[in-house]
Amino acid sequence: MSNIRLPRRDFLKLSAAAGGAMLSPALAMSADSQGVPVIDTHLHCFAGANDSRFPYHSRAPYRPERVAPPEHLLKLMVGAGVDYAIVVHPEPYQDDHRYLEHCLLVGKRELKGTCLFFADRPNSVQRMHDLVKRNEGRIVAARIHAYAPERLPPFGKPELRTFWKGIADLGLAVQLHFEPRYAPGFDALIREFSKTPVIIDHLGRPLQGSPEEYEHVLGWSELPNTIVKISSLPDQNRYPHRDIAPFVRELGKRFGPERLIYGGGYSETATAASYREYRERVRGYFADFSTADQAKILGGNAARLFGFPVS
């Protein structure tokens, strides 16, 4: 079982069991002086629209045509100095995890994954349990979406609590992808399951909410089980043409380097150089942090959270 429920005081401590682990070839090139691995905690893989083995779901909200396979990812990881990565199961497959399991098989020890089930669909907790058991130690989180009004989780209903408890009982993290206006709907469960890590995807989407709505997300910094993912960084030259830097810096102040993780940069068009450049962009936002604190954000925190080895 993948167990990542962390006591509050121990969140930053490196796992003693991982202390003697051997380094991967990429780690030997990319680790800093403390031997901290680089871990990309957010990427999607796609088999494409023409692979009949892994069809998109009938409820898929979008259907990527191009292929972004794990084989390509692994090559880029070596070239970019990324030691481990988390494959976030994407919405086009809905709760069909065959392609995620394929990615984990190809990725061996370098890849782990998140799953996607739905609190208001029958047997989701049992199916999640079965998936985690089939992939012992390889599924680390379950993602919940709250951004499309027609596809919201059942806020305030027993089904959502039952689902959240199922995630907690499996030792997984809850991974939230939401617009800030929906954040209050998660408050009670984040507090009730205070030993279950809650990962806030994509900075909590600050550009998709009002300042008042986003302040609610920032307020979660007072809850020790919340972790922010520095991912999906927008290009200021594209709509809505806003600089993300002030939001990232505010998150750094509120949550501190111990509760930030990084993700992103991989796609079907990525190169090793562009993949590395994205990570260096993330590092640049934390230039005022120490080298050791930067290393936590770029991999040390994720190693502890998701059970990857460190030197």
Secondary structure, DSSP 8 states (H G I E B T S, - for coil): -------GGGTTS--GGGTT----HHHHHH--TT----EEEEE--B--TT-TTS---TT-S----S-B-HHHHHHHHHHHT--EEEEE--GGGTT--HHHHHHHHHHGGGEEEEEE--TTSTTHHHHHHHHHHHTTTTEEEEEEEE-SGGG---TTSHHHHHHHHHHHHTT-EEEEEE-GGGGGGGHHHHHHTTTS-EEEGGGG-GGGS-HHHHHHHHHGGGSTTEEEEE-----TTSTT----HHHHHHHHHHH-GGGEEE-----TT--HHHHHHHHHHHHHHTTTS-HHHHHIIIIIHHHHHHT----
